[in-house]
Amino acid sequence: MKAMILAAGFGSRLRPLTDRMPKPLVEVGGKPLIAYPLALARAAGIRDVVINLHHHGAAIRAALGDGAAYGVSIHYSGEDPILDTGGGILHARPLLGDEPFVVLNSDSIIDLDLRRLVDWHAAHGGVATMVLRHDREQARYGLIEIDRAHRVRRFLGQPAHVDEPLTALMFAGVHVLEPRVFDYMGTGAFGIVRQTYPALLAAGCVVSGYVHDGYWRVLDTHAGLAEGRYELTAGTNPLAPHNRP
């Protein structure tokens, strides 16, 4: 299995810091932010990692090299122009191969057993599995609603009515995708959450929701960065030892 880490974005909400450096290289807990998803992949036994590049892409390539220092082998997918999340994944298709693959964000830190997630995905037989979580601000992030069998039934409010009880959660930015997902992707620059996932649901494809109740932090704002830095350096590191870079 391969993993893809999304790292092409401009990091606009972290300006002016990201005017001079890419968000994935911002220091958190003595490590670049992207070291955390790399450690997650390595802990799950994933050695082949694809990273997409645009904003300050050369700096990311220079910092990470071939990935040997992180225990993985890195392949880069350059974008010009930038292609958003869905377009970036589609553009990297030749590097991802014909097997299921994991996608992670470079600006999030999560204490997740990625191997368990992959096994759970295989057992549920869907086109995609999204890692979901409860959060007091989940409505702001966008609600993803699952039924008792953990199948996603309502996505960002659509469809308007589902005739069974649902549990509302939010997307934590980690997913497992089957190659069939490419059949439901658009062209050019597009977001996988707002374009591809609704297309999957409209087509009746199985999309599963894996509920994670451990640590999660997105560090894409100055407030989030400050909170993450504190949590990861305050002496009570919330990450399990095998997930620490």
Summary of the structure (lengths in Angstrom):
residues: 245
radius of gyration: 17.2
end to end distance: 20.1
largest distance: 52.3
contacts: 808
relative contact order: 0.18
helix: 36%
strand: 26%
